[in-house]
Amino acid sequence: MMSFISAWCLVIISLCYTYVVAQLVPKGIRRMILFIPVFLYFFIVPLSLSTIHSIGITAFFICWLANFKLFLFALGRGPLSSNPKPLSLPIFLAVSCLPIKIHLIPKPTTSYSHGGNLLYYTIMVTLLVLMTKVYEYSTKLPEKAILTLYAIHMYLFLELILAATATLVRAMSGLDLEPQFNRPYLATSLQDFWGRRWNLAISGILRPTVYEPMVQLFPFLGANWSRAPAVFSTFVVSGLMHELIFFYLGGLMPDWKIMWFFFINGWFTTLEIAIKKKVNRKWRFSTGISRVLTFRFVMMTSLWMFFPVFKRVKIFEKTLEEYAYAGEIAAEIKKSIIASLL
């Protein structure tokens, strides 16, 4: 806990440094050079932590999101620069290192925005707790069943941690924040799943840092076909960042299965987009069939290449150990409170 607090204190100090630099140095190469020490520290900081939860959260929030946002900020682009007026320091800190994006124009509530739906998140927490009990019988379950549990666990955990982060920032700042997931299980295509439904914080930061610059690199292909290498390149960068995060989590050299997962999904997403342009949307599967095919493809490739890495680095075993340890601490605190009251 102390290493986690110390690391995040240094992160906040580093972000304050970038905020001051931006007030003194105009956007461009000079600002980028002055940000380099922060970039390097943010790539190193997960190595100073020791628990799965602290490493995972810090690697995702700081090593990935903050570095990418600061890279754009150095060039005068991205969520830290897109507002009509400069952000205040507290808002700058929140947007820099948390998976949130501020709405410049209030958007109407949509059917997938659960917002303050307490029942929805209560059900998700209950399912997450029940899953930790199911893991006790993991030795009796087939491997595919365990990997499927990993998939459900990851989605529930990400949904809850990102929603909690957004809720906390909303309560502290009063700002309206975008949802992080848009019911990914209802996706009707790979493009729909990866671009509009799954982890919108990541797709939102990869678009200006990778996709849009790559589109501009291939103007000779035309406005439509220049997007194909841009889409594929976005998946490649995402794969590399996932490999880095799993290196932090497990301390093992990558076996590149996750890279292959994003490589294959990127290839088929690019192919899907090309086919759509070719047929000009004149023919398509029904919504129900499209959802089944999309979900089946994502799950099949996930169980084949993505979730075995969880088992390789023993993420869920370590997670359960941390849950058990946290439960012991909570029990001790409870006993201490009861004893003091008596």
Salt bridges, closest charged atoms under 4 A:
ASP176 OD2 - HIS103 ND1 2.99
GLU178 OE2 - HIS103 NE2 3.57
GLU178 OE2 - LYS107 NZ 3.32
ASP192 OD1 - ARG196 NH1 3.77
ASP192 OD2 - ARG197 NE 2.89
GLU212 OE1 - ARG77 NH2 3.27
ASP255 OD2 - ARG312 NE 3.81
GLU272 OE2 - LYS276 NZ 3.54
GLU322 OE1 - HIS53 ND1 2.57
